[in-house]
Each structure stands twice: as C-alpha cells, then as structure tokens.
Amino acid sequence: MTYTPADLGLSPEAAARFDGYLSHVRAALAGTGDVSPDEIEADIREHVENELHAAPRPVSLPALDAVLTKLGPPSQWGTTNDPTLFNRARHLLRERLRDARAGAMERAKRVRFTLWNGPEDWRLPYLSFGVFALGALTMIVFPIALVVSYILARAGLAVAQEKGIVLGAGRKWLLYPPVVLVSLVLLIALVVWPVVVGGITGSEVAASAQRVEHFDRPDPVPRSAGEIRDAQMRQEWKERIALQEERDARARREWKERIASQVEEDRKLLATIPVSPRWAPLAAALFVGFGAVALWWGILGAVTAKFPQATRAAFCPLCNSFESRHGMWVAVVCFVVLIPWGAAVYDVVTASM
C-alpha cells in the first residue's frame, strides 16, 4: 500500500521533512537500473507508517526524525557508483514536477474539504467567490452567478455577525466583491434616477423649440413650370417639379393648421424660461433635474434617518458607518434648498397663467 504524507497523519513540518528525505533517496537511486525507486519509496513509506502507527496525530517532526534516523541516511539506498550528471538533473527535474503536482493536489483537497466539511464562516466565502469568479470568467451566466454569489456572501456575513467573528482581510476579499458590486449598482440607481426627470424635461422643451422654429419658418412659394429655368430639362420634368412643390406647400399649410394650438402652448412654455430658445432645453433640464434630485434626496434622508439599520443592511459594506444623523443632515439641507426652488416654480406657474 502507498501512503502519502496526509495519509500518514504528519504535521506540516514533518511532511516537508519526509518529502525531502524521499527526494534524497530518489536522487541516490538515480541512474541505477537494477533497483526500482518506486519500490524503495513504497517500502520506506510502509516502514514509517508501521513505526508511527501508535504515535499521536498529527505526527510531530521529532517523532519522524527518530524513525528516519533508524532508517539511516538516504545515500545508503543507492549503489556504489555515482549516477551521471544527466541522470541526476533529469531526476531532480522530475522530482520538482512531481512535488509541484502533489502540492497543487493537496491544496485542492484542502479547498474541497473546506467547502464541504469546513465551518460555514469559511465555506460560504469560498463558495461565494467561486461562483462569482465562474460568472466573471464565462460572462454568459454572470447575472445568475452574481445573484447566487451575492446571496451566499450575505449569508456568510450574517453567519460571521451571529458568531461574533471579526472578518479578516482574507474573508473580506472572498465575500465583498459580489456584495459591493450589487450594493453599488443599487445605490447609484436609487440616488441618481431623478436626473432622468431633468433629461425628459429637456427633451420636451427641445421638441417645443423645434416646432416653434419650424412653424415660424417662411413658407416656400411654389413655382410654375414656366418659372423653372433649365434649358436641358424637358418640359414634362419641369411640370413634375412644379406639381411636387405645390404638394409640399399644401402639406405644410395643413401641418401648420393642425399644430397651431400646440405651437401656442409651446410659445407659452418657452416664454416661462428666462433664456434664449437656444439654451431653453438645457436650462429647463438643469432646473427640473435639480429640484427632483433635491426633493428625492430629502425624502431618502428622512427615511434613512428613521431606519439606519436597514440602510446599513441594504448597502453593506458601503454604508457600514451610516448613522441617523447622516440622513437627517441630508434631509435638512435638501429641504432648505427646496424653499427657493419652490418659490421659483411658483413664479413660473403664476406667470404662465
């Protein structure tokens, strides 16, 4: 039976010492054709297991050294002829690769053991970061992976808080990426969305200004076929052009009759904005957007001041230091700013009536 250091129950120091001993044994056996290094190593491992069968786990380094001292130096397993330099180099390279592969497998086993058998305060961070990394690498399932990793991360934070565990840097790097990303997106959407109101207002004012400008543009006078001066153009083409110009003029008159009432409303709207029509859309967007943001932030400040714990929980870890006074200050400042803004709105409304 072949035993690994993990199977033997060695401590990390003892496992490193035992791997070094076996590497020296293989180096001593390099270049020998009459002895199998694998068989010698298997015999050594079995002998060590028998000697340490009753030793307490994990086996300490002094206990392993006592067994290896009885076995003798690694060089005794080789032959009297020294192996060639090429064989030694090839052996060392093979040993390095084997040790690297064994180390990677051992770390993978530890991660797998932690995921399925370890405590929840570490299992949940590993699972959360694993799902998040899988979604980031594939990108196809990233939205679903982000939701799952966010739930796992929040569960990990809840378990740590319940057990009174102070999160170290390692667990923060595992838990925070999905939580910070989701919280940041929600916070930006919640805070910035009133700006859309200003954008919509600016678009409406711009459309009104364009209608007024197009309405006030002088009507083109349609020409007759005889007034079209082009010696190379045939008479039938001149008649077609004259007929098309007449149709366009008729369509424009019908359009002006249809939107005449709307243009009057547009003129009244532009008259309430104390800037030139060219800058009216920008001025209206800034004015309405500013008022909408101030009003919404005042409401948010009052609500968050009333429920600071819910704010910290919803936007963890971005708002971990949020207190009631922060929300109260935001609400007070916004409502104070709304006083002159509301007075300006009142003046505009009364002027347009």
N, C-alpha and C positions, 0 to 999 in steps of 0.2 A: 504494500500500500504506500502511496506517495503522500507526504504531508507538506503542507505549506506553513509558513510562519503563523498565519492566522489559525490554522488547524491545530498547531502545537500550543496555542494559547500564550504566545510570547508577548512581552511588553514591547513597545516601540523600540527601546534601546536594545533589548535582547534580539528582536527580529533583525535590526540592522547589523548587529554583531554576527548573527548566524548567517545572514546573506553574504557578508564579507568573507566569512570562513569558507563557505561553499564556493565562492568565486575564486579564492586562492586554491582550493582543491582542484577545480576545473583548469586553472592555469597550470598547475603542476602536471595534470594529465594531458595537457595539450600536446599533440604530435605523437602520442602513443597509440599504436594500432592494436595492441593486444589487450587493452583494458577499456571498458566502456565507461565514460564519465557519468552517464545517466545511472548506471547500475551502482557505481560507488556512491553517488549522491543519494540514491534511494536507500542504500544501506545505512548511510550516516544519519539520514532523517529518521529512519526507523529506530536506530540505536538511541538517538536523542529523545525520541518520544517515549521509549521504554524507560530511560533513565529519569525523565521528568514526569512520569505518569502520576506520581503522588505529590508533586510539587504544587503549591497554591498558585491559582491563576489571578492575574497574568504572571507568567514566569519572569522573575527579575533577571537582570544582567549578571549578577554574581553567581546565581544558580546555574545559568547556562555556561558561564566561563568554567565552572568546576567540571562540568561534563566534557567540554571541549578540551580542557587540559588533560583529562584522562585519555581522550582520543589521540592526542599528540598533534604536532604541527601539520598544517596542510601539505607541506612538501613531502611527507612520508608516503603519500599515496601515489606519487609519481615514480618514474623509473630513474635509473642512474644517469641515463642520457638526457641532457637538457633539450627541450624542444627548440626547434628552429625559431628564428625571429619572425618569420612569416606566419608560422602556426600560432605563435603567441599573439601577434597582432590580430589575426583572424579570430582567435578565441576571445580576446578582450572585446573586440567589436561585437561579437555575437552575444557576449555576456551583458554588455551595455544595453543592447537592444532588448534582450530578454528581461533585464531588470526594469527598463522603462515600460515595457508592455505589462509586466507584472504590477508595477506601481500604478499604472493607469487603471488596470482591472481592479486593484484593491480600492482605489478612490471611488470608482464606480460602484463597487459593492457597498462602500460606506454610505454613499449618497442614497443608493437604493434602500439600504437598511434604515436610514434616517427618514426617508419618505414613507415607508410602510410600517415601521416599528418604533420610530423615534417619538419624542414628545411633540405635542401639537404646536408648541411655541417655536419649533424649528421645522416641523413637517409642513405646516401651512406656508411659511415663507418660501421654502424650496418649491412647493407646488405652484404658488402664485407666480414666482419669477420664471419657472419653467414654461408655464402656459403663456405668459406674456412674451417670452423670448421666441417661442414657437410661432406665435402670431406675427411678431415683428419680422421673422425670417421668411415666412411664407407669404405674408401680406394678403393672401386670398381670404383667410379666415381670421384676419386681425380684429375686425369688430367683435366677433363672437369670443375670440380669445381674450380681448380686452375686458369684456363684461365678466367672463369667468374668473380671470386673474384679479379683477377688482373685488369681486365677492370673496375670493379666497384671502386676498390681502386684508380686507376689512375684518374677516373672521380672525385672521392672525393678530391683528391689532387688538381686537376685543379679547382674545384669549390672554394676550400679554397684559392687558389692563386688569383683567379679572384676577390673574395670578400675581399682580404687583411686580411684573418683570420690567425692568428698565431696558429699553431696546438699545442695543449697541450699534456700532456702525455697520457691522455685517448684516444684521437683520433689517436695518433701515434700507440698505441697498437692495435687499430682496423684496421688501414689502412696499416701498414708496413709489417705484416707477408707475405702476398702473393707478395707484390712488392719486398721485399728484397729477397725472395726465387727465383723468376723469374729473377731478375736482377743479382743475384749471379751466377746462372747457366749460363746465357748468357755471363757474364763477364769471367767466368772461361773457357767456351768453346771458346770464341773469343781470349783469351790470350794464352791458353795452347795448342791449336790444332797443332802448328808447331812441338811440341815434337813428334807427330806421324811420321813426316818425318824422324826423327832420328831413331825411332823404326823400320820403314820399311827398312832403310839403314842397320841397324844392322842385321836384318833378312836375307837380301840378301847376306851380307858378310859372315854370318854364314853358309848359304847354299853353297856358293862358297868354303869355307874352308872344309866343309864336303865332297864335290865332289872331291876336290884335294886329301884329305886324303884317301878316299875310292879308288880313281884311282891309287894312288901310293902303295896301299897295295899289297904285293906279291900274285901272283895268286896261288891258291891251285893246287897241282898236283894230277889228278885223279888216283886212284889205280885200278888195275885189280882184278878180282875175286880171283886169286891165292894169292894176296898180303894181303887180308883181313884175319887176323889170329884170328879165333874164333872157337874153337873146337865144341861148342854146336850149332853153327849156320849152318843151312843146306846150301847146295851149291846154291840152287835157290835164297835164300835171299842174299847171297854174290854177285851173279850176278846182282840182282836188285840194290844193293847199289852201285856197280861199275858203272852201267849204269846211275844212278842218279847223281853221282859225275861227270861223263863225260858230262851230260846235263848241269849241273851247270857251269862247266868250259867253255863250248861253249857259254852259255848265257852271262857269264862275258866278254868273248872276244868280243862278238857282242856289248855289252853295252859300252865297252871301245872304240871301233871303232866309235860308234855313238856319243859319247860325247867328243871325243878327242879335237875337235875345241873349245867346250865350256870350257873344263878344261884349255886350253891355255889362254883363256880370264880370267878365274878365277885366274890363276897364275899371270897374269899381274896386276889384281886388288889387290891381296894380296901383290904384290911387292911394290905397291904405299903406303902401310900403314906401317910406320916405327916401327912396333912392331911385336912380335911373332904371328903366326897364331892363337894361343890360345886366345890372347887378341885382335885380329883384329876386331871382331864384336863389342865389347864394345867401342873400340877407334873410330871406324867409326861412331857408333851411337851418341857418345858424340860430335864428331867434326861436323857432319852434323846437328844434332839437335841444337847445339849452334848457328851455322850460320843461320839456318832457323828461330830460335826464335829472334835473333838479327835483322835480316832483316825485319821480320814481325812487331816486336815492333817498329822499326824505322818508318815503314810506318804508323802504328797506331798512333805513337806520332805526326807525321806530320799532319795526318788527324784530330786528336782530337784538336791539337793546332789551326787548321783553323776553326773548328766548336765546340767550347767548350760548347755552349748552348745545342747543340744536344746531346753531351756526357752526360751532366747532366740530360737531359730529358730521355735518353735511359736507364741509370743506376741509376735512383733515388731509394732510397736516398743514395746509396753507394758513388756516385760521386758528391754530392751536393756542395762540396768545390772545385771542379775541375776548374782550370783556364788554359788559353792558355800557360802560362809559364811552367806548369807541362808537357804538351805534348811536348813542344819544348825541354825541358831538356831530356826527354826520347829519342826523335828522335836524338838529337846531340850525346848523349852517345852511342846509338846503332850504328850510322853511323861511329863514331870514332873506335868502337870495330871491325866493319866490315873491316876496312882497313887491319890490319894484317891477318885477316881470309881470305880475298880475295887474299892476297899475297901467303898464304899457299896453297890455292886452285890452284892458277896459277902454283906454283912449282910442285904440284902433277900432273896436267894435262900435263905440258911440259915434265915431267919425264916419263910419260907413253906413249908419242908419239914416 
